Amino acid sequence: MDKDEALRLVEENVSDRRIVLHMIAVSAIMRALARYLGEDEEEWGLVGLLHDIDYERTKADPARHGLEAENILRGRVSEEVLRAIKAHNFENTGVKPETRLENALIAADAVSGLIVASALVMPHKKLEEVRVETLEKKFRQKDFARRVSRERIMFCEKLGLSREKFFELALEALKGISGELGL
């Protein structure tokens, strides 16, 4: 499946534009991580783009999140992609993250929320105003972006990345698509 086909599938399954933008953001972060780590950029980007494809169907039943995605995507993507999507909700699916791809998705999913929230409190609400230092400060403020799991962000260490380097890669990835995100 290529990116255009994945986007069409996302648009067929997700009507909430904020969720679609989140998926696009996670995809950009995943591509940046793959590039940096020498992994398959297309596959990692696809995982980021598709990881919440079942969100609207499962938001009332989080235990199904990831499992329903498998039903939507089976036969269209690799088993590695399906497993990573299920593993990003490991607390509910029981699919424990084991690979770099799976750990990267968990970290990228969480950090996207911290970065977007940080941009939204800037004077002009733009990603260009956010710095790595901003993210470090906001990360330590437990009352900021409360729904963003700091524990999940720290999955970056399972990739051999410091939090600072992870923030740098993720922030640059989102700055690269700021126009698409409207930030």
C-alpha positions as CSV (number, residue, x, y, z in Angstrom):
1,M,0.0,0.0,0.0
2,D,1.4,3.4,-0.9
3,K,0.8,6.7,0.9
4,D,-2.0,7.9,-1.4
5,E,-3.9,4.6,-1.0
6,A,-3.4,4.8,2.8
7,L,-4.7,8.4,2.9
8,R,-7.8,7.4,0.9
9,L,-8.4,4.5,3.4
10,V,-7.9,6.9,6.3
11,E,-10.4,9.3,4.8
12,E,-13.0,6.5,4.3
13,N,-12.7,5.5,8.0
14,V,-12.0,8.7,9.9
15,S,-14.2,11.7,9.6
16,D,-12.7,13.8,12.5
17,R,-10.2,16.1,10.8
18,R,-8.2,16.4,14.1
19,I,-7.6,12.7,14.2
20,V,-6.6,12.6,10.5
21,L,-4.1,15.5,11.2
22,H,-2.8,13.5,14.2
23,M,-2.2,10.5,12.0
24,I,-0.4,12.6,9.5
25,A,1.8,14.1,12.2
26,V,2.7,10.7,13.7
27,S,3.5,9.5,10.1
28,A,5.9,12.4,9.7
29,I,7.6,11.6,13.0
30,M,7.8,7.9,12.1
31,R,9.4,8.7,8.8
32,A,12.0,11.0,10.5
33,L,12.8,8.3,13.0
34,A,13.2,5.7,10.3
35,R,15.5,7.9,8.3
36,Y,17.6,8.6,11.4
37,L,17.7,4.9,12.5
38,G,18.3,3.5,9.0
39,E,14.9,1.8,8.9
40,D,12.3,1.5,6.1
41,E,10.9,5.1,5.8
42,E,7.9,4.0,3.8
43,E,6.8,1.3,6.1
44,W,7.3,3.3,9.2
45,G,5.4,6.3,7.7
46,L,2.6,3.9,6.8
47,V,2.4,2.6,10.3
48,G,2.1,6.2,11.6
49,L,-0.5,7.1,9.1
50,L,-2.7,4.1,9.7
51,H,-2.3,3.6,13.5
52,D,-5.6,5.2,14.5
53,I,-7.7,4.1,11.4
54,D,-10.2,2.4,13.7
55,Y,-10.3,5.2,16.3
56,E,-13.9,6.4,15.5
57,R,-15.1,2.8,15.6
58,T,-13.4,2.0,18.9
59,K,-13.4,5.2,20.9
60,A,-16.2,3.9,23.1
61,D,-14.4,0.5,23.5
62,P,-10.7,1.1,23.8
63,A,-10.0,-2.6,24.2
64,R,-10.9,-3.0,20.5
65,H,-8.5,-0.2,19.3
66,G,-5.9,-1.8,17.1
67,L,-7.8,-5.0,16.8
68,E,-10.5,-3.4,14.6
69,A,-7.7,-1.8,12.6
70,E,-6.4,-5.2,11.8
71,N,-9.9,-6.1,10.4
72,I,-9.8,-3.0,8.2
73,L,-6.2,-3.5,7.0
74,R,-5.7,-7.3,6.8
75,G,-4.5,-8.3,3.4
76,R,-3.5,-4.7,2.5
77,V,-0.4,-4.3,4.8
78,S,2.3,-6.6,6.2
79,E,2.0,-8.5,9.4
80,E,4.7,-6.2,10.9
81,V,2.5,-3.2,10.2
82,L,-0.6,-4.9,11.8
83,R,1.4,-6.0,14.8
84,A,2.8,-2.5,15.4
85,I,-0.7,-1.0,15.2
86,K,-2.0,-3.5,17.8
87,A,1.1,-3.0,20.0
88,H,0.6,0.7,20.2
89,N,-2.4,-0.1,22.4
90,F,-0.7,-2.9,24.2
91,E,-2.4,-2.2,27.5
92,N,-5.7,-3.3,25.9
93,T,-4.7,-5.6,23.1
94,G,-2.1,-7.6,25.0
95,V,0.3,-7.3,22.1
96,K,3.5,-6.3,23.9
97,P,5.8,-4.0,21.9
98,E,9.0,-5.8,21.0
99,T,10.5,-4.3,17.8
100,R,11.9,-0.9,17.1
101,L,8.9,-0.2,14.9
102,E,6.5,-0.9,17.7
103,N,8.4,1.1,20.3
104,A,8.8,4.0,17.8
105,L,5.1,4.2,17.2
106,I,4.3,4.4,20.9
107,A,6.8,7.2,21.4
108,A,5.8,9.1,18.2
109,D,2.1,8.8,19.0
110,A,2.6,10.4,22.4
111,V,5.2,13.1,21.5
112,S,3.0,14.4,18.7
113,G,0.5,15.5,21.3
114,L,3.1,17.2,23.4
115,I,4.5,19.1,20.4
116,V,1.1,20.2,19.1
117,A,-0.1,21.3,22.5
118,S,3.2,23.3,22.9
119,A,2.6,25.0,19.6
120,L,-0.9,25.9,20.5
121,V,0.2,27.9,23.6
122,M,2.7,29.9,21.7
123,P,1.9,33.5,20.9
124,H,1.2,32.8,17.2
125,K,0.2,29.2,17.6
126,K,3.0,28.0,15.2
127,L,5.4,25.1,15.3
128,E,8.2,27.5,14.3
129,E,8.0,29.0,17.7
130,V,8.6,25.7,19.6
131,R,12.1,24.7,20.6
132,V,13.5,21.5,22.0
133,E,13.9,23.5,25.3
134,T,10.2,24.3,25.2
135,L,9.4,20.6,24.9
136,E,11.7,19.7,27.7
137,K,10.0,22.3,30.0
138,K,6.5,21.2,29.0
139,F,7.4,17.6,29.4
140,R,8.4,18.2,33.1
141,Q,5.1,20.2,33.7
142,K,2.7,17.4,34.6
143,D,-0.3,19.7,34.5
144,F,0.5,20.6,30.9
145,A,-1.1,18.4,28.2
146,R,-2.2,16.0,31.0
147,R,-3.4,13.4,28.5
148,V,0.0,13.0,27.0
149,S,1.8,10.0,28.5
150,R,5.3,11.0,29.5
151,E,5.9,7.3,30.1
152,R,5.1,6.5,26.4
153,I,7.3,9.3,25.2
154,M,10.2,7.7,27.1
155,F,9.8,4.6,24.8
156,C,12.3,6.7,22.7
157,E,15.0,5.2,25.0
158,K,14.2,1.8,23.7
159,L,15.3,3.1,20.3
160,G,18.6,4.2,21.7
161,L,17.5,7.9,21.6
162,S,17.8,10.4,24.4
163,R,14.7,12.4,25.0
164,E,16.4,15.5,23.7
165,K,17.4,13.9,20.4
166,F,13.9,12.4,20.1
167,F,12.3,15.8,20.7
168,E,14.6,17.3,18.1
169,L,13.8,14.7,15.4
170,A,10.0,14.8,16.1
171,L,9.9,18.6,16.2
172,E,11.8,19.0,12.9
173,A,9.5,16.4,11.3
174,L,6.4,18.4,12.3
175,K,7.9,21.7,11.3
176,G,8.4,20.2,7.9
177,I,4.7,19.6,7.5
178,S,3.5,22.7,9.5
179,G,1.5,24.0,6.5
180,E,-0.4,20.8,6.2
181,L,-1.1,20.7,10.0
182,G,-2.1,24.4,10.0
183,L,0.5,25.1,12.7
